[in-house]
Structures are given as structure tokens and as C-alpha cells.
Amino acid sequence: MTHFPTTLQSSPRTIGQRWFVVTLAAYVYIAVWVLVLPFVPEDVLLHRAFPPVEYIFMAWSCVGIALIAITGTFIGVVRFAKIVLLYILVSPVGSELAQILATRREDGSSD
């Protein structure tokens, strides 16, 4: 079977370059929006390319809340998994299971 490369496959370097360009464009857009736009008169054509400046604070607030929620969820899942693992190992059923698995490893059975 012959493998034909598609246009969707890219090297890590190409992907990194694309991410760099996208990030740089976003940074420049936001920097112009926040740092330059407040000092430009309202009747200039540049104002049509940007929403009102108040939206940037709402956007960053939403991003911050999302990051805090994702971080909190990750920490909660890791702590819950640790508690469940400790419970399984400490409980009588968990210790019996550990003994059974240890016995199987010693016997060489992979059942």
C-alpha cells in the first residue's frame, strides 16, 4: 500500500511558524485596539476595524475565568483520582486485588 502525502500534513516547524504568525497577528491587533485606538479620533476609518474598547475588558475577563475554571477542574480531577487510587489500595478489596495481581505476576500468567 502506497502512502500519498496530503496537503494537511505539515512538519512541526511549519506548524510552529503558522502558530507564530497567528499569535503575532492577534497580539498586534489587540495592541492597536487597546493602545492606539483610544487616541485616534472617532471619525477615522480605523475605528471600523475594531469593536468598542470596552469589549476588550469583557473578553479578557472571560478568558481569565475560563483559565481559572480549566485549572481548577484539572486540579480537582487529579486530586479525585489520587483519593480514589488511595481508597482502592487501602480498602480490603483493593489490597486483595493487589495481592492477586502480584501473584499473577510471580506466576507469569497474563490473564
Legacy VTK file of the C-alpha trace (Angstrom):
# vtk DataFile Version 3.0
C-alpha trace
ASCII
DATASET POLYDATA
POINTS 111 float
0.000 0.000 0.000
1.453 3.325 -1.039
1.194 6.303 1.242
0.391 9.529 -0.553
1.132 12.686 1.432
-1.739 15.124 1.682
-1.694 18.860 1.944
-2.950 18.605 5.537
0.264 17.002 6.747
2.827 19.529 7.915
6.154 19.395 9.658
6.397 20.632 13.243
8.439 23.591 12.019
5.679 24.663 9.619
3.043 24.300 12.309
5.181 26.367 14.678
5.647 29.081 12.074
1.892 29.228 11.464
1.154 29.476 15.181
3.759 32.226 15.487
2.172 34.243 12.671
-1.342 33.813 14.105
-0.192 34.767 17.604
1.761 37.768 16.343
-1.225 38.971 14.308
-3.528 38.633 17.318
-1.036 40.467 19.540
-0.664 43.335 17.072
-4.448 43.584 16.613
-5.090 43.715 20.369
-2.194 46.134 20.959
-3.525 48.540 18.325
-7.050 48.100 19.700
-6.074 48.911 23.292
-3.059 51.219 22.989
-3.657 53.210 19.794
-7.411 53.342 19.222
-8.313 55.446 22.303
-6.085 58.269 20.992
-7.462 58.239 17.418
-10.460 60.477 16.634
-13.805 58.709 16.222
-14.273 59.706 12.571
-11.120 57.916 11.337
-11.668 54.790 9.201
-9.517 52.718 11.605
-12.388 52.603 14.109
-14.460 50.436 11.748
-11.962 47.557 12.031
-12.326 47.332 15.810
-15.219 46.874 18.222
-15.584 49.334 21.128
-12.645 49.336 23.568
-14.904 48.213 26.425
-15.199 44.778 24.823
-11.506 44.028 25.364
-12.011 44.058 29.120
-15.001 41.740 28.824
-13.035 39.416 26.527
-10.047 39.237 28.870
-12.352 38.674 31.828
-13.960 35.725 30.044
-10.548 34.315 29.122
-9.370 34.676 32.730
-12.478 32.991 34.107
-12.091 30.147 31.592
-8.425 29.634 32.533
-9.270 29.583 36.236
-12.096 27.098 35.593
-9.886 24.814 33.485
-7.082 24.925 36.058
-9.493 24.237 38.915
-11.079 21.347 37.047
-7.682 19.817 36.291
-6.568 20.088 39.926
-9.895 18.633 41.091
-9.672 15.667 38.717
-6.088 14.910 39.746
-6.928 15.112 43.457
-10.054 12.970 42.990
-8.066 10.347 41.087
-5.438 10.307 43.842
-8.116 9.856 46.539
-9.801 7.055 44.572
-6.468 5.314 43.990
-5.579 5.536 47.681
-9.009 4.205 48.637
-8.653 1.261 46.274
-5.201 0.401 47.589
-6.144 0.793 51.275
-9.548 -0.899 51.180
-9.763 -4.651 51.780
-10.956 -5.232 48.231
-8.104 -3.166 46.845
-5.483 -4.974 48.900
-6.895 -8.339 47.790
-6.777 -7.158 44.199
-3.176 -6.051 44.654
-2.294 -9.482 46.080
-3.987 -11.262 43.174
-2.126 -9.116 40.647
1.181 -9.659 42.449
0.581 -13.423 42.492
-0.205 -13.446 38.780
2.963 -11.513 38.018
5.020 -14.005 40.007
3.357 -16.954 38.262
3.894 -15.355 34.870
0.263 -15.552 33.829
-1.042 -12.616 31.813
-4.731 -13.348 32.268
LINES 1 112
111 0 1 2 3 4 5 6 7 8 9 10 11 12 13 14 15 16 17 18 19 20 21 22 23 24 25 26 27 28 29 30 31 32 33 34 35 36 37 38 39 40 41 42 43 44 45 46 47 48 49 50 51 52 53 54 55 56 57 58 59 60 61 62 63 64 65 66 67 68 69 70 71 72 73 74 75 76 77 78 79 80 81 82 83 84 85 86 87 88 89 90 91 92 93 94 95 96 97 98 99 100 101 102 103 104 105 106 107 108 109 110
